[in-house]
Amino acid sequence: MQELVRTVRFTVSPDPENPFLKGPFQPNFREYTADTGSLKVEGEIPRDLHGIYIRNTHNQVHEAIGVYHPFDGDAMLHAVHFEDGKATYRNRFVETTGFLAEQAAGRSLWPGILAPQGFTRRGWGAMGAMKDNAGTDVHVHAGKVIAAMSQGSEPWRLDPVTLENLGPDAVWAEKVMPIGVTAHFKVDIFTGEMMFFNFSEQFPYMSYGVVGPENQLLHYVPIELPAPRWPHDLGVTQNYSILHDLPFYFDTGALAHGQRKLTFHRDQPARFGVIPRHGTNDQIRWFEGTPCYILHLSNCYEEGDEIIMDGCISVDPSMPPVGGNEDVYERILNHLDKHRTRTRLHRWRFNLRTGQTKEEFLDDEVTEFPFFANAVCGYAYRYSYGTLFKPGDWLFTGIKKYDLLNDTQTRYEYGPGRYGSEPHVALRPGATAEDDGYIITLVTDMIADRSECLILDAADIEAGPVARITLPERISVGTHACWVEGHRINGEAPATSMAPVPLSA
C-alpha cells in the first residue's frame, strides 16, 4: 500500500538561488503513507527489529522573508515503524501555530534566524521573535512524540504510530510558556522521566524541569545565569543533570540596543552546572572548563566521585551571520561546516568532592551528532557513535563507532553523493550488550535521486546494511532523530520491567 496523503500548499521558488533550498536540501511538500508491500526492499528486515525510527527536518514552505537559513523551515517528521519483519513509512508536517497561520496566509509571516529584528508580530523562542517551527529535535515520551526547536518551542505532540498532529501538550505546556522547551530533552527509560531546559533573554535566563512517566510536570525551577546565554544541550546521569553556561553568546552591549550579535569569548571559561535531578538553583555545583561551544553531547554517567560528560567540543566556533547579508551563504556554511569548527569527541570529568575539572580529547577526527543506545542514557556505557561530515559542507557522510572500553574505532560510509540523517541504535528485545541490535538511518542518494532507510548490524557496521528500504520520494537531508522501542510506543514501561544493559567486555 502506498498513499499520497496530502500535498501542502507552498510558494517557495522552484529555482532558488539559496543553496540550502535545493539539491540535498530541497524541501518536501508531499505526505505519504507506504508499507513494505509497496516499497522496494533490498535484503531482509530483521524480525526482531521492533520500534519506530523518527527523524525531524526543516522544510521551507513559503518564500522567506529575507535570507533563508536551513534552521528556518517547518518541521516535517519522517517515521519508519518496524514490526515482524515489515515496515511502514509515514511523513507529516508538524502543524504548529506558525505553520497553520502561514498556510492560511499563503506566505511567510515571520523572518528567520538571520533577521529576528524584522519581526512584526509576536513570536516564540528565546528571542520572542521566531516562528515556532518545531524543526530541531524529536523524542518519544509517555506514548507521544514531542517535536521542538532549539531556540525554545511549545512541546508539540504527535501520535508516534500515525504521526497524527495532537497540538501542544495539553497537560504541562502552558506552565513552561512563553519560553517553552528547547531541543535535546533526555529520557531515562528506567524511571520514565524526561529532563529538559529552556533559556531566554530575561532574568534568571534559564529554567530546568522534569516530566514524569505519566506526563506530569514533576519539577520546574529557575536557574540563575550571569547574563543571557545560548546553550544547546544538557546532560543527564542517574542522579544529576548537567546545564551549560558557555562563552558563546550575544554581546550584552549590543543586545541592550536590540542587536543580537553572537560572540565567542575566548578568555572566558565554559561553566557546567551539575544539579541533582530534582534539585534547585542553590544546589547547583558549577565547574569550569576550556572555553568552547558544545552543540551535542554523547552520554553522561557517574563514576565514584565524578560526573563524566562526553560530547563534541569546538574550541573555535564560527559566528552565524545573524543580522547581516554580505557573503551570507558562505557565512552560513562557515558556521555549519564541522571541519571548519574542528568539532571532536571530548570528555569532561567533574569531581564532586574536589570541585576540579579534568578534560581530554577522545578522538582527533571531526565528528558530531553523537548517539548511543537508549538503554544506557545516564549510565556507564561502552559504545558512542558519531556522524562523519563532508569537508566544506553540512552533509553527513557516514557513521563512526567508538569502543570506549578498548579504545578502538570502526566506520561505515554511505558512498559518493549519499548523505545521511542522525542515526540511532535499535536494540533487540532482551539485548545483552549495547550493540546487540541495529543502527537505523535515512540516506538521500543524489546520484540515484532517491532516499532509503538503512538497517545496519550495530555490532558490525563495517559490513554495511542488512536491509535497504526505498522511500516514496527523495527527501531533504535532516538532522535529529530518535528511536522508540516497541514496548515504549504506547507509554513508558514500568521501571521494574528492565535493567540497564550491562557494560560488556
ABEGO torsion letter per residue (X at the ends): XBBBABBBBBABBABBABAAABEAABBBABBBBBBAAABBBBEBBBAABBEBBBBBBBBBABBBBEBBBAAABBBBBBBBBBBGGBBBBBBBBBBBAAAAAAAAAGBBABBBAABAAABABBBBEAAGABBBAGAABBBBBGGBBBBBBAAEBBBBBBBAAAGBBAEBBAAAAAAAOAAEBBBGBBBBAAAGBBBBBBBBABOAGBBBBBBBAAGBBABBBBBBBABBBBBABBBBBAABBBBBBBABBBBAAAAAAGBBBBBBBAABBBBBBBBBAABBAAABBBBBBBBBBBABBBBBBBBEABBBBBBBBBABBBBBBBGBABGAAAAAAAAABAAAAGBBBBBBBBBAAAGBBBBBBABABBBBGBBBBAAABGBBBABBBBBBBBBGBBBBAEBBBBBAAAGBBBBBBAEBGBBBBBBBBBBBBGBABAABEBBBBBBBBAAAGBBBBBBBBAABAAAEBABBBBBABBBBBBBBBBBBBAAAAAEBBBAAABBBBBBBX
